[in-house]
Amino acid sequence: MQLDTVTLPDNYYWSDEKAFKPFATSKQRAVNGALTIEAAPLLYGRPITLSGMWISRADLAVLEAIESEPDVKRVLIMDDSTEYTVLFDLEEGGVEAEPLHPTKNPDDTTIYTLTLHLITVEPE
């Protein structure tokens, strides 16, 4: 899996893969009690939360650097070659990491658990 030029660890799972519905609906009651339901497809806005990864502190720093450009659209290529244009979903946490084994003096080889919060957007 790759996010732009960054190769991501293979040990991940897409935790909200099946939670997204590719349509939106709206219900309204008329004064006479009739129910009107409208539906429309959603082209973008799908959350992609990738969890369970382990990453070195050095590689984590690279992800944090690209996260610091929140309006830059990125290309996410999944293992099955499916491509998504994404932004970091900062409202949901963007890049979240915790040391696997907390240490007082982490170095570039310290391992972190990683969760990436992304959201699909319209390609340029």
N, C-alpha and C positions, 0 to 999 in steps of 0.2 A: 504494500500500500504506500502511496506517495501523496504528499501535500506539497504542491509546486515542486521544488527541487529537493525537498526533505523526505528521505525514506523513513517511514514510521515502522515501529516494531511490529512483528507478525502476531504477537500474542495479545490480541484485542477481541472485543466483541462489540457489536453495534446494538446497544441496549434498548434503543427506541425505534428500531427498524420497522416493526409492525404496528407501532402506535399511531402513525400518521395516516390520515384519511385524505385522499387526493381531491377532495371537494369540500365546499362550504354550503351550509343550508341556513335558511332563514324562515321562521314561522311567524305568521301574523294572524290575528283574529280580526275579522271584519265586525262591524257593529251588529250585523244580523247573526253573528255566531259562526259564520263560515270560516274555515281554516284555509289559509293560503301558504303553501310551502314552495320556496324557490331554492334551486340548487345551481351551483356553478363550480367548474373545475378550479382547483388551486394549482397553479403552475410552479410556484416557488414557495419558500418558507418552510420546507421540510426540515425538521431538526435531525441532525446526525450527531449522536453522542457515542463516542468511541471510548470504551472503558477497559480496564484490566491490563493496560500496557505497563511494562517496565522500561525505564529509559535512564540513561546516564545523565548526570548533572550537566555535562558538556552538551549533549544533544538537546536537553531540555532548554538550555540557554538559547539555542538556535530557534526553537519554537517560540520562546518568549519574545525574541527579537522580532519575528515576523508578526506575532500577535500585536506588537506595539504600533503596527500600521493597520488599525481596525477597518479602514474603508477600502483596503486593497483586496480585490476579489482573487481568490485562490482556486486552483484546480485540484480536486481530490480524486485520485485514481484508486479504486478499490482493487482487491486481489482478483476479482473476476473481470477486470478491465472496465467496469462501469465508471463513467466520469461524472462528477458533479462540480458545478461552480459554487463556491461557498465563501462565506465570511465567518470569522470567529463570532460565536454567539456570546457576547460579553455579558448580556443580561443573565445568562444561565451559568456563567463562570469562565468562559473562554478556555484557557489552558489552566487546568488544576493539577497540582502535583504535591505529593507528600513523600518524604523519605521512607523507603521500605524498612530500613533500620535506622531510626534517628541517631544522629551522631553530633557531637559538639563541634567538630571541625570537618564539615563535608568538603570533598574535593571533586574534581571532574569525573572521577570514577564512581562516586556515590550513586546508588540506584534509587530511583523514585518510582512510585506508582503514578500513572498518568491517566487523566481523563480529558478528552478534547470535546468541547461543545462547539459544534458548527451548525450553520443553517444555510440551506440552498438559496441561491439568488439567481437572477437572470444573467446569463453570460453576456460578455461585452461584444 
